[in-house]
Amino acid sequence: MKKILILMPFNESHRKYVESIAAGCECRYSSRETVTAKEAADADIILGNVPPHLLREAKHLEWIQLNSAGSDAYCKPGVLRPEVLLTCATGAYGLAVSEGMLAMTMALCRKLDLYAGNQREKLWRTEGAISSVWNSTTLVLGLGDIGREYARRMKALGSYVIGVRRNLSQKPDYVDELRPMEDLDELLPRADFVAMSLPSTPQTRHLMDERRLKLMKKGSYLINAGRGDAVDCQALNQALRAGWSLAGCALDVTEPEPLPADHPLWDAPRAIITPHCAGNFFLPETFERVVRITGENLKKYLSGDRDGMRNIVRH
């Protein structure tokens, strides 16, 4: 009998759904905040993001299904035994995060950050010319679930969309150009919006550094909802304050996180900062999608169909 440790915040209907799939298994419930090393060590299957340090003693673990799309913390050497299957929740967050990125994009275009400041000061004052997504060029770095959803929305609003990813074999119809990351320096001067939804890897760390920020088109905007370390925040602060080409930025992720209270980015000109909240489970549909992915994968795993499982990070 498989022992399944469930850390996701299931309600009663979620429990019934998963337990109907896991008939004959022993389901135990805990949470990321309260789970113990012993609970992790006893589990054959874990559904949810257990603190990685607890997995060192998980000698029985066969498979872990994350409730996050990101999995980098679990791929570090020594966290999981080589034979442990790891799957993530890619596909659950595209709706919420892409709409968050779109909201940030429109806020920058319409200078809503400036008008919010005026409202706090009780100033009835216009802030001049605005920009539009229509007839713009959008550069999307990372065409995973989130990047694809954002690209689709920007295309629908009239933007010319350039997607950047490793696999160039199939171009989505909502992407006008599909280019490799090696072309980034050539593409940056063309883009009115540079939108990032990249994972944290050695290759993406400080991808947008001082040199590349200076390559951006005059009046352009940078939006990052992937990982904070993809942008050099010190260089970004300098770009906003020194009057480089960049007209503004919107960040749902920063380096470091949380952003320290004394960090200069907090009050940098035209910087919109949110506390890594575009995703999470703030939109209820996001968690419903996580549950569906989890249930589908559990059914396939228990039937022996590993190859049919979704979002396999590593076998």
Disulfide bonds with the S-S distance in Angstrom:
none
